[in-house]
Amino acid sequence: MQCVTLKKGVECAFMTRKGCNFNGGHCHEVVESCQGCSRTVTSSHGTFCSVAPQPAVKWARGNCNFATHIDRKAAEQTQKINPLKASKRAAASR
């Protein structure tokens, strides 16, 4: 349903016919870490996240998984090779 409390006209998963059923009855404003994200929505009441109703929780343990302004790099894992097993494999393939 579309939000009728703070983010008027935006699709919201927490909106019901009885009103907003999120904790507190309304969404919380974005935190400083959200500045520059394309998922922010500005309304007459402030700037809000279109995905998360409480953005501070998304940033509590590191980067928000919905943030579009952060470059994510895949961690390259180098696998340790056991030299004994590698020599046995090489000998078996001969």
N, C-alpha and C positions, 0 to 999 in steps of 0.2 A: 504494500500500500504506500501511498505517498504521504510524506511527513506533513503535518499541519501545525506542529509546535514551533520549532526553530528553523528548520531547513525546509521551508514550504516549497512543495512541488518536486522534491527529491525522493526517489524510491528508497524506502527504509524497511528493513526486516523487522524492526521492533515496533512498527506502527500497527495498531489494531483498530477496530471500530470504536473501542472504548478509549483510545488515546495511546500515547507512548507507554510501552510496558518495560522500557529500560529502567535500570536502577536509578531512581531519582526522578523519573518521568521526562527526562530530556537529555540530549547529547551534551558532551563537554567540549569546550573549545580546544583547538589544536595547540600543541606545545611548540616551543621554539625549534625543535628538531624537525618539525613538519614543514617549515618554511621552504618553499621551492618545489613542493610535491604537486603533481598535477591532479591529485585526488582531493584536494581541498576545495571546499565550496564556501563562497562568501555570501552571507545574507545580511539582513538589516540588524540581526542580533550578534553577529560576529563571524569568525571564520571557523568552519567545522570540517571534519573528515567525512568524506562520502562513504567510507567503508567501515571505519571503526567508531563506535559511539563514545569511547573514552581513549583517545590517542595516547595519553600518558602511560597507560598499561602496555601498549604495544612497544614503547621505547624503554620500558623498565629493565629489560634484560638484554640490551643491545639494540641493533637496528630493527626497525619495523619491517615486517615481511611484505607490506604493501607499498613501501616507499618507492617512488619512481625517480627520485632525484639522487639516489645512491647507486654507485657503480658496484656491482657484485662480481667478484672474481672467484672462479672455482679454484679451490685449493688443490694444488698439484701434489699428489702423494707419490713419493718414491718408495717403491717396494724393496725391502731388503731381500737380497738373494743369498741363500746359503751356498757357500762355495763348494761344499762337499756334494750336495744334491746336484748342483749345476754340472760338476765334473762327471757324475754318474749318468746324467741325462745325455751329456755330450758323447760319452762312451757308448751308450746304448743306441744312439742314432747312427753310429758308424757302421 
